[in-house]
């Protein structure tokens, strides 16, 4: 099963709007959400979309994640309305914002707030837990029963460019060893005190 992990982004005018214009999840690097939970979020959003309930989610873990709109930090509902307007040219559906201070909703009926009442995010993996719970509850309120996928097993070995770098280093070291061995056979080292005949 393929899971599309969210792209890591650097802060600009409004990083979340840049990402949510084309993807369903904005998840900044400083969110402190474990890789297995990131996989759960991505898979739940994929399942929701394929079940007919497309929703976009912005996890905002710190003031820096807001780029140049830092005055909206600790204002999840105000930021959700702002973000909804920012992406309106390409997306007008349900939008969920998860901040340590609470949740913000845009593009949803007023009754949706009742569905997520009692969901209280906290820093780190608590943001991921809140996002998973809120997505599931909002989907249920819209008539879509979505199970939260189990945490994906996380391989802590080398990935992508790291694996290529390790293989290139190992290959280079092997070539050097082979060349050194061949040069020793072709011309053995001279022992001190011996003269050439």
C-alpha positions as CSV (number, residue, x, y, z in Angstrom):
1,X,0.0,0.0,0.0
2,X,1.4,3.4,-1.0
3,X,1.1,6.3,1.4
4,X,1.7,9.8,0.2
5,X,3.5,11.6,2.9
6,X,3.1,15.4,3.1
7,X,5.8,17.6,1.7
8,X,8.0,19.4,4.2
9,X,7.8,23.1,3.6
10,X,9.6,26.3,4.7
11,X,7.7,29.3,5.9
12,X,6.6,31.9,3.4
13,X,3.6,34.2,3.1
14,X,1.2,31.4,4.2
15,X,2.8,28.0,3.8
16,X,-0.4,26.0,4.5
17,X,-2.3,27.6,1.6
18,X,0.6,26.8,-0.8
19,X,0.5,23.1,0.2
20,X,-3.3,22.7,0.5
21,X,-3.8,24.1,-3.0
22,X,-2.7,20.8,-4.3
23,X,-2.5,18.3,-1.4
24,X,-4.9,17.3,1.4
25,X,-2.5,17.7,4.4
26,X,-0.2,20.4,5.6
27,X,2.1,19.0,8.2
28,X,5.1,21.1,9.2
29,X,8.4,19.6,10.2
30,X,8.2,21.0,13.8
31,X,4.8,19.4,14.5
32,X,6.4,16.5,16.5
33,X,4.0,13.9,15.0
34,X,5.6,10.4,14.8
35,X,6.1,9.0,11.3
36,X,3.6,6.2,12.0
37,X,0.9,8.7,12.8
38,X,1.8,10.8,9.8
39,X,1.0,7.7,7.8
40,X,-2.3,7.2,9.6
41,X,-3.3,10.8,8.7
42,X,-2.3,10.5,5.1
43,X,-4.1,7.1,4.8
44,X,-7.3,8.4,6.5
45,X,-7.5,11.4,4.2
46,X,-7.0,9.1,1.2
47,X,-9.7,6.8,2.4
48,X,-12.0,9.7,3.1
49,X,-11.5,11.1,-0.4
50,X,-12.1,7.8,-2.1
51,X,-15.3,7.4,0.1
52,X,-16.6,10.8,-1.3
53,X,-15.6,12.9,1.7
54,X,-12.7,15.1,0.6
55,X,-11.3,17.3,3.4
56,X,-8.1,19.2,3.7
57,X,-6.2,19.5,7.0
58,X,-3.6,22.0,8.2
59,X,-1.7,21.1,11.4
60,X,-0.2,24.3,12.9
61,X,2.2,23.4,15.7
62,X,3.9,26.8,16.2
63,X,3.7,30.5,15.3
64,X,6.4,29.9,12.6
65,X,4.1,27.6,10.7
66,X,1.9,30.5,9.8
67,X,4.6,32.3,7.8
68,X,3.8,36.0,7.6
69,X,0.4,35.7,9.2
70,X,1.7,35.1,12.7
71,X,-1.0,37.3,14.2
72,X,-3.4,34.4,13.7
73,X,-1.4,32.2,16.1
74,X,-3.7,30.9,18.8
75,X,-6.7,31.8,16.7
76,X,-7.6,28.5,15.0
77,X,-11.1,29.5,13.8
78,X,-10.0,32.9,12.5
79,X,-7.1,31.2,10.7
80,X,-9.4,28.5,9.3
81,X,-11.6,31.2,7.7
82,X,-8.5,33.0,6.4
83,X,-7.0,29.7,5.0
84,X,-10.4,28.9,3.4
85,X,-10.3,32.2,1.5
86,X,-6.7,31.6,0.5
87,X,-7.4,28.3,-1.2
88,X,-10.9,29.2,-2.5
89,X,-9.7,29.5,-6.1
90,X,-8.7,25.8,-6.2
91,X,-10.6,24.2,-3.3
92,X,-14.0,25.1,-1.7
93,X,-14.6,22.0,0.4
94,X,-14.3,21.1,4.1
95,X,-11.2,22.4,5.8
96,X,-9.8,21.6,9.3
97,X,-7.2,23.5,11.2
98,X,-5.5,21.9,14.2
99,X,-3.6,24.1,16.6
100,X,-2.5,23.4,20.2
101,X,-5.3,25.9,21.2
102,X,-8.1,24.1,19.4
103,X,-9.7,23.4,16.1
104,X,-10.8,25.7,13.3
105,X,-13.3,24.8,10.6
106,X,-14.1,26.3,7.2
107,X,-16.4,25.2,4.4
108,X,-18.5,23.2,6.8
109,X,-22.0,23.6,8.1
110,X,-22.4,25.2,11.6
111,X,-23.4,21.8,13.0
112,X,-19.9,20.5,12.2
113,X,-18.6,22.3,15.3
114,X,-20.8,20.1,17.5
115,X,-19.2,17.0,15.9
116,X,-15.8,18.0,17.0
117,X,-16.7,19.5,20.4
118,X,-14.5,18.0,23.1
119,X,-11.5,17.4,20.8
120,X,-8.7,19.2,22.6
121,X,-5.3,19.1,20.8
122,X,-2.0,19.3,22.6
123,X,1.5,19.7,21.4
124,X,3.4,16.8,19.7
125,X,1.5,13.6,18.9
126,X,-1.5,15.1,20.6
127,X,-2.0,17.3,17.5
128,X,-2.0,14.1,15.4
129,X,-4.5,12.4,17.7
130,X,-6.8,15.4,17.5
131,X,-6.5,15.6,13.7
132,X,-7.4,11.9,13.4
133,X,-10.3,12.1,15.8
134,X,-11.7,15.3,14.2
135,X,-11.5,14.0,10.6
136,X,-13.3,10.8,11.7
137,X,-16.0,12.7,13.5
138,X,-16.5,15.3,10.7
139,X,-16.8,12.4,8.2
140,X,-19.3,10.6,10.4
141,X,-21.4,13.7,10.7
142,X,-21.5,13.9,6.9
143,X,-22.5,10.2,6.7
144,X,-19.1,8.6,6.1
145,X,-18.0,6.0,8.6
146,X,-14.2,5.9,8.4
147,X,-12.1,3.7,10.6
148,X,-8.8,5.2,11.7
149,X,-6.1,3.1,10.0
150,X,-3.6,1.2,12.2
151,X,-0.2,2.9,12.7
152,X,2.1,2.0,9.9
153,X,5.3,0.1,10.8
154,X,8.2,2.6,10.5
155,X,11.5,1.4,9.0
156,X,14.3,3.4,10.7
157,X,16.9,2.2,8.1
158,X,18.3,4.5,5.4
159,X,15.8,5.9,3.0
160,X,16.0,7.5,-0.4
161,X,19.1,9.6,-0.9
162,X,20.6,8.3,2.4
163,X,20.5,4.7,1.0
164,X,22.1,5.9,-2.3
165,X,24.9,7.7,-0.3
166,X,25.6,4.6,1.8
167,X,25.7,2.4,-1.3
168,X,28.0,4.9,-3.2
169,X,30.4,5.0,-0.2
170,X,30.5,1.2,0.1
171,X,31.1,0.8,-3.7
172,X,33.8,3.5,-3.7
173,X,35.5,1.9,-0.7
174,X,35.4,-1.5,-2.4
175,X,37.0,-0.1,-5.6
176,X,39.8,1.5,-3.6
177,X,40.5,-1.8,-1.8
178,X,40.6,-3.7,-5.1
179,X,42.9,-1.1,-6.7
180,X,45.2,-1.1,-3.6
181,X,45.4,-4.9,-3.6
182,X,46.1,-5.1,-7.3
183,X,48.9,-2.5,-6.9
184,X,50.5,-4.5,-4.1
185,X,50.5,-7.6,-6.2
186,X,52.0,-5.9,-9.2
187,X,54.7,-4.2,-7.2
188,X,55.3,-5.6,-3.7
189,X,56.6,-3.2,-1.1
190,X,60.3,-3.1,-0.5
191,X,61.5,-4.2,3.0
192,X,63.9,-1.8,4.7
193,X,67.6,-2.8,4.5
194,X,67.3,-4.8,1.2
195,X,69.0,-3.5,-1.9
196,X,67.7,-4.2,-5.3
197,X,69.9,-6.6,-7.2
